[in-house]
Amino acid sequence: MSYQFLPEHWGKGYAKEAVAAVLTYGFQKLELQRIVAETQVLNERSSRLLENLGMKVEEEVERFGARQEIYALTKKEWLVSS
């Protein structure tokens, strides 16, 4: 999962709403067992958002010229946290 919003839309809750909807759709409708997201380490707001939705950092990689964190959430973890 990846997302990007124009700066004028930051801080309005759209990302949280969108990511939560993707998680729900992915786990309930598509019956996925695991969903992965990636964000730059320096993007603290996105990291907090993913963590608030139950995702956990699995690894850190260098990609796109910056350090990235790879987050993941399993369906079982999602069911427990919902």
C-alpha positions as a Markdown table, in Angstrom:
| # | Residue | x | y | z |
|---|---|---|---|---|
| 1 | Met | 0.0 | 0.0 | 0.0 |
| 2 | Ser | 1.2 | 3.5 | -0.8 |
| 3 | Tyr | -0.4 | 6.8 | -0.7 |
| 4 | Gln | 0.5 | 10.4 | -1.4 |
| 5 | Phe | -1.5 | 13.6 | -0.8 |
| 6 | Leu | -0.9 | 17.2 | -1.9 |
| 7 | Pro | 0.3 | 19.4 | 1.0 |
| 8 | Glu | -3.0 | 21.3 | 1.1 |
| 9 | His | -4.8 | 18.1 | 2.1 |
| 10 | Trp | -2.3 | 17.1 | 4.9 |
| 11 | Gly | -3.6 | 16.9 | 8.5 |
| 12 | Lys | -7.3 | 16.5 | 7.6 |
| 13 | Gly | -7.6 | 12.8 | 8.4 |
| 14 | Tyr | -7.9 | 11.7 | 4.8 |
| 15 | Ala | -4.9 | 9.4 | 4.9 |
| 16 | Lys | -6.1 | 7.6 | 8.0 |
| 17 | Glu | -9.6 | 7.2 | 6.5 |
| 18 | Ala | -8.1 | 5.9 | 3.3 |
| 19 | Val | -5.6 | 3.5 | 4.8 |
| 20 | Ala | -8.3 | 2.1 | 7.2 |
| 21 | Ala | -10.6 | 1.6 | 4.3 |
| 22 | Val | -7.9 | -0.2 | 2.3 |
| 23 | Leu | -7.2 | -2.5 | 5.3 |
| 24 | Thr | -10.9 | -3.3 | 5.8 |
| 25 | Tyr | -11.4 | -4.0 | 2.1 |
| 26 | Gly | -8.2 | -6.0 | 1.8 |
| 27 | Phe | -8.9 | -8.2 | 4.7 |
| 28 | Gln | -12.7 | -8.5 | 4.4 |
| 29 | Lys | -13.4 | -8.4 | 0.7 |
| 30 | Leu | -10.2 | -9.7 | -0.9 |
| 31 | Glu | -9.5 | -12.0 | 2.0 |
| 32 | Leu | -5.8 | -11.0 | 2.1 |
| 33 | Gln | -3.8 | -12.5 | 4.9 |
| 34 | Arg | -1.2 | -9.7 | 5.1 |
| 35 | Ile | -0.9 | -6.1 | 3.9 |
| 36 | Val | 2.3 | -4.2 | 3.5 |
| 37 | Ala | 3.0 | -0.4 | 3.5 |
| 38 | Glu | 6.2 | 1.6 | 2.9 |
| 39 | Thr | 7.1 | 5.1 | 4.0 |
| 40 | Gln | 10.2 | 7.2 | 4.3 |
| 41 | Val | 11.8 | 7.0 | 7.7 |
| 42 | Leu | 11.8 | 10.8 | 7.8 |
| 43 | Asn | 8.0 | 10.9 | 7.3 |
| 44 | Glu | 7.1 | 10.6 | 11.0 |
| 45 | Arg | 3.4 | 11.5 | 10.4 |
| 46 | Ser | 2.9 | 8.5 | 8.1 |
| 47 | Ser | 4.9 | 6.2 | 10.4 |
| 48 | Arg | 2.6 | 7.3 | 13.3 |
| 49 | Leu | -0.5 | 6.8 | 11.2 |
| 50 | Leu | 0.5 | 3.3 | 10.2 |
| 51 | Glu | 1.4 | 2.4 | 13.8 |
| 52 | Asn | -1.9 | 3.8 | 15.0 |
| 53 | Leu | -3.7 | 1.5 | 12.6 |
| 54 | Gly | -1.8 | -1.5 | 14.1 |
| 55 | Met | 0.9 | -1.9 | 11.5 |
| 56 | Lys | 4.4 | -2.7 | 12.7 |
| 57 | Val | 7.9 | -2.1 | 11.2 |
| 58 | Glu | 9.3 | -5.3 | 9.7 |
| 59 | Glu | 12.4 | -3.9 | 8.1 |
| 60 | Glu | 14.2 | -0.8 | 6.9 |
| 61 | Val | 15.6 | -0.5 | 3.3 |
| 62 | Glu | 17.3 | 2.1 | 1.1 |
| 63 | Arg | 15.1 | 2.9 | -1.8 |
| 64 | Phe | 14.3 | 6.0 | -3.9 |
| 65 | Gly | 17.4 | 7.7 | -2.5 |
| 66 | Ala | 16.2 | 7.6 | 1.1 |
| 67 | Arg | 15.7 | 5.2 | 4.1 |
| 68 | Gln | 12.3 | 3.5 | 4.0 |
| 69 | Glu | 10.4 | 1.6 | 6.6 |
| 70 | Ile | 8.4 | -1.5 | 5.6 |
| 71 | Tyr | 5.3 | -1.9 | 7.7 |
| 72 | Ala | 3.0 | -4.9 | 7.7 |
| 73 | Leu | -0.2 | -6.1 | 9.3 |
| 74 | Thr | -1.7 | -9.6 | 9.2 |
| 75 | Lys | -5.4 | -10.3 | 9.1 |
| 76 | Lys | -5.2 | -12.0 | 12.5 |
| 77 | Glu | -3.5 | -8.9 | 14.1 |
| 78 | Trp | -6.1 | -6.6 | 12.4 |
| 79 | Leu | -9.0 | -8.7 | 13.8 |
| 80 | Val | -7.6 | -8.4 | 17.3 |
| 81 | Ser | -7.1 | -4.7 | 17.1 |
| 82 | Ser | -10.4 | -3.8 | 15.4 |
